[in-house]
Amino acid sequence: MASATRDGHKEPGGVEFIRESDGTITAQDVETGLARGGETRAEALSQLAEVLALENGEGEPIADEDAFLEGIGLDSEKTKTAREKNDSLPDFMQ
């Protein structure tokens, strides 16, 4: 469902909500195509807002990359090996 004004005219951009087969909801920014999901519309929209902020350069740099990776459950050595093999960082880490 795209956003619309109260008089029914669609505004440029907006957010579409998609109910997934597993019951979760995906919020997708129409303008950028970026999307995030959650258990509720509010959760999906909150996650999408965070992604859009990061896309716009907001956020804080990661001071200790190894500690960050370990903190989110990734083995920093395996990540380092994968980077060397693939010769670049994933987009979200650049």
PyMOL commands that set and color helices and strands:
alter all, ss='L'
color gray80, all
select helices_A, chain A and resi 41-55+65-71+76-86+91-93
alter helices_A, ss='H'
color red, helices_A
select strands_A, chain A and resi 15-19+25-29+35-38
alter strands_A, ss='S'
color yellow, strands_A
deselect
rebuild
show_as cartoon
